[in-house]
Amino acid sequence: MFKRFSVNDSVLDQTDFAKDEVQYNLIYRISEYEDAVKIKSDDEKLIFTQSAGHNPWLWISQEIDLEQRRELIQKLVEYVKDQEFPGVSAEPETAQLFAESFCEFHEQLFHTYMMLEAYHCLVVKKSANVGGYLRLATEEYSTTIAGFMAGFSEDAFGRPVQPVTMLPMAKEAASSGRLYLWIDDDIPVSMANIAHQTSRHARINDVYTPRTHRKKGYASAIVAELCSQLLHEEVTPMLYADAKNRDSNKVYQSIGFVEAGRIADIKFDLRP
């Protein structure tokens, strides 16, 4: 019924998954890890992948109706019942079904932590009224990048972070060839990162502008210019956004990003 698959398995190239590849783009990255959990059904209508310490991602083909989906998930839960997971990420109904079945078996509770909106951009809309230009990050900007990373972490997770603790990560990012800065008057005012790239899509993340530079269009400008660059390379930009964050969703939509499906991030509660 189920079997393990390896890196570069053809299951990720099949037509059914291609229909949902923007919504489930992160599965490509997870599947690249040698030590990741990588499970597929024999008919390749289901993919279940997990990198250590993170939610597994569960994809089921759109061709599977609700009752079949429910039965398939119950069989999957039986297959992975001895493993522990912090939660599950999937299309909302699929995530709910897996959480109900898995948590019933383990006598746990669960809650929806976040709803992610997947976006892709086919046509870029640039603003002509924003000063500055796109620049690939270099190590000379490591201290600034560390500050941006600390600010991003605090905004995203609500926990203050000292920039100095982010410096090693900032230096690595600055030399990765994937992190970009928006420069205005010789000052870095915003950043964006290409987290992962396949032959068809590039996933953008870590979009951040410090508070002192907000409301000037810098975030829109850096993402738009990065999207334009990727589209010129015949790669479609995509990203995930917190569906509750109206400001960031408006920014992405104004650039030309269109919705490509939601992912529910469900967390399993610890047993009492």
C-alpha positions in Angstrom: 0.0 0.0 0.0 2.8 2.4 1.0 6.5 2.4 0.3 9.5 4.7 0.9 10.9 6.7 -1.9 14.3 8.3 -2.5 15.6 11.7 -3.6 14.6 12.6 -7.2 11.9 10.0 -7.3 9.6 10.2 -10.3 6.5 10.6 -8.1 7.3 14.4 -8.0 7.2 14.6 -11.8 3.8 12.9 -12.4 0.8 14.8 -13.7 -1.4 14.7 -10.6 1.2 16.3 -8.4 2.1 18.9 -11.0 -1.5 20.2 -10.7 -0.7 21.1 -7.1 3.0 21.8 -7.2 2.7 25.5 -6.3 0.5 24.8 -3.3 2.8 21.9 -2.2 6.1 23.3 -3.4 7.8 22.7 -0.1 7.6 19.0 -0.7 10.3 19.3 -3.3 12.7 20.8 -0.7 11.8 18.3 2.0 12.3 15.4 -0.4 15.9 16.5 -1.1 17.0 15.7 2.5 18.6 12.2 2.6 17.3 11.6 6.1 13.8 12.9 5.5 10.7 10.6 5.9 9.6 10.1 2.3 6.5 7.9 1.8 4.2 7.4 -1.2 1.3 5.1 -2.0 1.8 2.4 -4.5 -0.4 4.2 -7.1 1.4 7.5 -6.4 -1.8 9.3 -5.4 -0.4 10.2 -1.9 2.9 11.7 -0.8 4.0 12.1 2.9 7.3 13.8 3.6 8.9 15.1 6.8 12.2 16.7 7.7 13.4 16.1 11.2 11.6 18.2 13.9 9.1 19.7 11.5 5.5 19.0 10.4 5.1 16.3 7.7 3.5 17.5 4.5 0.7 15.4 3.1 -0.5 15.5 -0.5 -3.3 13.5 -1.9 -4.4 13.6 -5.6 -7.4 15.7 -6.4 -8.8 12.6 -8.1 -9.4 10.9 -4.8 -12.9 11.6 -3.5 -13.6 12.4 0.2 -14.5 8.9 1.3 -11.5 7.4 -0.5 -9.4 10.1 1.0 -10.6 9.3 4.5 -9.9 5.6 4.1 -6.4 6.3 2.6 -5.5 8.6 5.5 -6.6 5.9 8.1 -4.3 3.4 6.4 -1.5 6.0 6.3 -2.0 6.6 10.1 -1.8 2.9 10.7 1.4 2.8 8.6 3.1 5.6 10.6 1.5 5.1 14.0 4.7 4.4 15.8 6.3 7.7 14.8 5.9 11.0 16.5 5.0 14.2 14.6 4.6 17.8 15.9 1.7 18.3 13.6 0.8 18.1 9.9 0.6 20.5 6.9 -1.7 19.9 4.0 -4.7 21.2 2.2 -7.1 22.2 5.0 -9.6 19.3 4.7 -6.8 16.7 4.3 -4.9 18.1 7.2 -8.0 18.0 9.4 -8.7 14.3 8.5 -5.1 13.3 9.2 -5.1 15.2 12.5 -8.4 13.6 13.6 -7.3 10.1 12.8 -3.7 10.4 14.1 -4.7 12.2 17.3 -7.5 9.8 18.1 -5.1 6.9 17.9 -2.6 8.7 20.2 -5.2 10.3 22.4 -4.0 13.8 21.6 -5.7 17.1 20.8 -4.7 19.4 18.0 -5.3 22.9 16.8 -4.8 25.0 13.6 -1.6 27.0 14.2 -1.6 28.9 10.9 -3.2 29.0 7.5 -0.8 29.5 4.6 -1.8 31.0 1.3 0.3 29.8 -1.6 0.9 32.3 -4.4 2.6 32.3 -7.8 3.4 35.2 -10.0 3.1 35.0 -13.8 3.1 38.7 -14.6 4.9 41.3 -12.5 3.4 44.7 -11.7 6.1 47.2 -10.7 5.7 50.5 -9.0 7.5 53.4 -10.7 7.6 55.6 -7.7 10.1 53.7 -5.4 13.7 54.7 -5.3 16.6 52.2 -5.1 17.8 49.1 -6.8 18.1 45.3 -6.3 21.5 44.0 -5.3 22.8 40.5 -4.5 23.9 40.4 -0.9 27.6 40.1 0.0 29.4 39.5 3.3 30.1 43.2 3.7 26.4 43.5 4.6 26.4 40.7 7.2 25.9 42.9 10.2 22.9 44.6 8.6 21.5 41.3 7.5 21.8 39.9 11.0 19.7 42.9 12.2 17.1 42.2 9.5 17.0 38.5 10.5 16.5 39.4 14.1 13.7 41.8 13.2 12.1 39.2 11.0 12.2 36.6 13.7 10.6 39.0 16.2 7.8 39.9 13.8 7.1 36.3 12.8 7.4 34.6 16.2 6.9 37.4 18.7 10.2 36.7 20.5 13.0 39.4 20.8 16.3 38.3 19.2 19.7 39.8 19.6 21.2 40.6 16.2 24.6 39.3 17.2 23.2 35.8 17.6 22.1 35.9 14.0 25.5 36.9 12.6 26.7 33.4 11.7 23.5 32.7 9.8 23.7 36.2 8.2 27.2 35.5 6.9 26.1 32.2 5.5 23.1 33.8 3.8 25.2 36.7 2.4 27.5 34.2 0.7 24.8 31.9 -0.6 24.1 33.7 -3.8 20.4 33.6 -3.0 19.8 36.6 -0.6 19.0 40.0 -2.1 18.9 43.5 -0.7 17.1 46.6 -1.8 19.5 49.6 -1.7 18.3 53.2 -1.5 20.8 56.1 -1.1 23.5 53.5 -0.5 21.6 52.0 2.5 20.1 48.5 2.6 16.4 49.0 3.3 14.8 45.6 2.6 15.7 42.0 1.9 14.3 38.9 0.2 15.6 35.4 -0.2 15.3 32.7 -2.8 14.8 29.8 -0.5 14.7 27.0 -3.1 14.5 26.5 -6.8 13.3 23.8 -9.1 13.2 23.7 -12.9 9.9 25.5 -12.9 9.5 27.5 -9.7 11.6 29.5 -7.2 10.3 30.0 -3.7 10.8 33.4 -2.1 10.9 33.9 1.6 12.3 36.1 4.4 10.9 39.2 2.9 11.6 41.9 5.5 11.8 45.7 5.8 12.8 47.3 9.2 10.2 49.5 10.8 12.1 52.7 10.0 11.9 52.1 6.3 8.3 50.8 6.0 5.5 52.4 4.1 7.8 53.4 1.3 7.2 50.5 -1.1 10.5 48.8 -0.5 9.1 45.3 0.1 7.0 45.5 -3.0 10.0 46.8 -5.0 12.4 44.1 -4.0 10.0 41.3 -4.5 8.8 42.7 -7.9 12.3 43.1 -9.2 13.3 39.6 -8.0 10.2 38.2 -9.7 11.0 40.0 -12.9 14.5 38.5 -12.8 13.2 35.0 -12.2 10.6 35.2 -14.9 13.3 36.4 -17.3 15.1 33.2 -16.5 11.8 31.3 -17.3 11.3 30.3 -13.6 7.9 31.1 -12.0 8.2 32.9 -8.5 6.1 31.5 -5.7 5.8 32.0 -2.0 3.7 31.3 1.1 2.0 34.0 3.2 0.2 33.9 6.5 -3.4 34.2 5.4 -4.2 36.3 8.4 -1.5 38.9 7.5 -3.6 41.3 5.4 -0.7 43.7 4.8 1.7 41.1 3.3 -1.1 39.5 1.3 -2.0 42.9 -0.2 1.6 43.6 -1.0 2.0 40.3 -2.9 -1.3 40.6 -4.7 -0.4 44.2 -5.8 2.8 42.8 -7.4 0.9 40.3 -9.4 0.9 37.2 -7.2 -2.3 35.1 -7.5 -3.6 32.5 -5.1 -2.7 28.8 -5.8 -4.3 27.1 -2.8 -4.1 27.0 1.0 -2.1 24.9 3.4 -3.3 24.3 7.0 -0.4 24.2 9.5 -1.9 22.0 12.3 -0.1 21.4 15.6 -0.6 18.4 17.8 -0.9 19.3 21.5 1.3 17.5 24.0 -0.3 14.8 26.0 -1.3 15.8 29.6 
